[in-house]
């Protein structure tokens, strides 16, 4: 269990290369993002911890839009439901994802993506409720020196916060900029992936190979434990 800065410190201490701090910071963020793709990088992976829900109230009669709050972390729209539009059984209608074209003339409920925004149609006009479900990558984190770290974590004593952080809201914000669920629950996976990159960087081929092999094995545990079942939302 680590914060971002604590993991960077541990790797630097282990490899005894403080001159590589910038590279190691990049490797930690790179490894976290890397865990969201299959080992051959042919398929995206969706984790339960990255699942988000949002309820919109339409302010437009038609063509309501939603701008992705952070395009750098957005992974995939999982589903869109028009809650105030009911089917024959009295349930909200799931909208179909599509692309603009002549075929839209035959669709009543749909949505599509335009750049960093989504456009919805058939939700019931102004006041209509649109439920969104989407996956987002953990955001990239930044290294903080010990004296200015918002939060640190210890397995025995738990969280410790900077003296300036007092309220529960500030503590939550401090945790969000200090760590993520992969660093807290799967730190062994991330750290082994970082070691493989560091040893490759310093041309220690044997240790790089061994670390990468172990990294691959540990990733299998992550995949089998935390994958989201997206079979019902594709």
Secondary structure, DSSP 8 states (H G I E B T S, - for coil): ---HHHHHHHHHHHHT-GGGHHHHHHHHHHHHHHTTB-TTSSSB--BGGGEEEEEEE--SSS-EEEE-S-TTTEEEEEEEEEEEEE-TTS-EEE-EE--SSGGGGG-SSEEEEETTEEEEESS-STT-EEEEEEEE---------GGG-SEEEETTTEEEE-TT--SHHHHHHHHHTT--HHHHH-HHHHHHHHHHHHHHHTT-HHHHHHHHHHHHHHHHHHHHHHB---TTT-
